[in-house]
Amino acid sequence: MLTYEETEEIRYVDMGYKEEDKYLSQMLKYYIIELPKFKKKKPKVADILEKWLYVIGGDRKMMEEYKKENEEIKEAVDQLTEMSADEYERELYEIRERSRLTYHTEMNEARRKGVEEGEKIGKDEEKREIARKMKKEGFNKETIKKITNLTEQEIDEL
């Protein structure tokens, strides 16, 4: 955990939520971090909070390193880069982002259709296998047709 010397005493701000404070104080942690002191000290990174501090503090080298390790940091850095770019760069970023989203949407749709088609093929093959077994056991065509929903022609081809 980060600690610094010469910090001011802790000050509380009463928001007037006495009942909520009982619960929130058990669920939330508050950190008060002085970024100038953090940047000056440059501590070794021990946890995700310290990675975020380097990102928030604007350390480009660390941003690039941590965005490879953490998807949320990558997304934040990419959005920060997009927001701080000039108009032309911002347009290029938006085009790339739309292209990326379109690609993922199309891939997910293709995957979904492939799964559906594979399931249908599997069900059809299962029906044919059941019909083969029934035919081998001597069931008549009408019974096989009724149970498997295959046509007479499909049953004859088995």
C-alpha positions in Angstrom: 0.0 0.0 0.0 1.2 3.5 -0.7 2.2 5.7 2.2 3.7 9.1 2.1 5.3 11.2 4.8 4.2 14.8 5.6 0.5 14.3 4.7 -2.2 16.4 6.2 -4.5 15.1 8.9 -7.5 13.2 7.7 -10.6 15.4 7.2 -14.1 14.1 7.0 -17.0 15.6 5.1 -20.4 14.9 6.7 -22.8 14.2 3.8 -25.7 13.8 6.2 -26.3 10.1 5.5 -26.0 8.6 9.0 -27.9 5.3 8.3 -26.2 4.8 4.9 -22.8 5.4 6.4 -23.1 2.3 8.5 -23.4 0.1 5.4 -21.3 2.1 2.9 -18.3 2.3 5.1 -18.3 -1.5 5.2 -18.5 -1.8 1.4 -16.4 1.0 0.1 -12.8 2.1 0.5 -11.7 5.6 0.1 -8.3 6.6 -1.0 -6.9 10.1 -1.0 -3.9 10.2 -3.2 -1.7 13.2 -4.0 -0.7 12.5 -7.6 2.3 15.0 -7.5 3.8 13.1 -4.6 3.0 9.8 -6.2 4.7 10.8 -9.4 7.7 12.3 -7.6 8.2 9.1 -5.6 7.6 6.7 -8.5 7.0 3.6 -6.3 7.2 0.1 -7.6 3.8 -1.2 -8.8 2.3 -3.6 -6.3 -1.4 -3.6 -7.3 -4.0 -2.4 -9.8 -4.5 0.8 -7.9 -0.9 1.9 -8.5 -1.2 1.0 -12.1 -4.3 3.2 -12.4 -2.4 6.0 -10.6 0.3 5.9 -13.3 -2.4 6.0 -16.0 -4.3 8.9 -14.3 -1.1 10.7 -13.7 -0.4 10.7 -17.5 2.8 8.6 -17.5 2.7 7.5 -21.2 5.4 4.9 -20.9 3.5 3.2 -18.0 0.2 3.6 -19.8 1.4 1.6 -22.8 2.9 -1.1 -20.5 -0.2 -1.5 -18.4 -2.7 -1.4 -21.2 -1.1 -4.7 -22.5 -1.9 -6.3 -19.1 -5.3 -5.0 -18.3 -8.4 -4.7 -20.6 -10.0 -1.9 -18.5 -6.8 0.2 -18.6 -6.4 -0.5 -22.3 -10.0 0.8 -22.9 -9.4 3.9 -20.8 -6.1 4.7 -22.5 -7.6 4.2 -25.9 -10.5 6.5 -25.1 -8.1 9.1 -23.6 -6.0 9.0 -26.7 -9.1 9.5 -28.8 -10.4 12.4 -26.8 -7.1 14.2 -26.8 -6.4 13.7 -30.5 -6.9 16.4 -33.1 -10.0 16.2 -35.2 -8.4 14.2 -38.0 -6.9 11.7 -35.5 -10.2 11.5 -33.7 -12.1 10.7 -36.9 -9.5 7.9 -37.7 -9.9 6.5 -34.3 -13.7 6.5 -34.6 -13.5 4.8 -38.0 -11.2 2.1 -36.5 -13.4 1.6 -33.5 -16.6 1.3 -35.7 -14.7 -1.2 -37.9 -13.6 -3.2 -34.9 -17.1 -3.3 -33.5 -18.6 -4.3 -36.9 -16.0 -7.1 -37.3 -16.9 -8.5 -33.8 -20.6 -8.2 -34.5 -20.3 -10.0 -37.8 -18.1 -12.7 -36.3 -20.6 -13.3 -33.5 -23.5 -13.5 -35.9 -21.6 -15.9 -38.1 -20.7 -18.0 -35.1 -24.3 -18.1 -34.0 -25.5 -19.1 -37.5 -22.9 -21.8 -37.6 -24.0 -23.2 -34.3 -27.6 -23.2 -35.4 -26.8 -24.9 -38.6 -24.6 -27.5 -36.9 -27.4 -28.3 -34.4 -29.9 -28.7 -37.3 -27.6 -31.0 -39.1 -27.0 -33.0 -35.9 -30.8 -33.3 -35.3 -31.4 -34.4 -38.9 -28.6 -37.0 -38.7 -30.1 -38.3 -35.4 -33.5 -38.7 -37.0 -31.9 -40.7 -39.9 -30.0 -42.9 -37.4 -33.2 -43.6 -35.5 -35.0 -44.4 -38.7 -32.2 -46.7 -39.8 -32.5 -48.6 -36.5 -36.3 -48.8 -36.7 -36.1 -50.0 -40.3 -33.6 -52.7 -39.3 -35.9 -53.7 -36.4 -38.8 -54.2 -38.9 -41.0 -51.1 -38.2 -43.2 -50.1 -41.1 -42.7 -46.9 -43.0 -45.8 -45.2 -41.5 -44.5 -45.7 -38.0 -41.0 -44.6 -38.9 -42.4 -41.5 -40.7 -44.7 -40.7 -37.7 -41.8 -40.9 -35.1 -39.0 -39.3 -37.1 -40.9 -36.8 -39.3 -38.9 -38.1 -42.3 -40.6 -38.4 -45.8 -41.1 -41.8 -47.4 -38.4 -40.9 -49.9 -35.9 -40.1 -47.2 -36.8 -43.4 -45.4 -36.4 -45.4 -48.7 -32.9 -43.8 -49.2 -31.6 -45.1 -45.9 
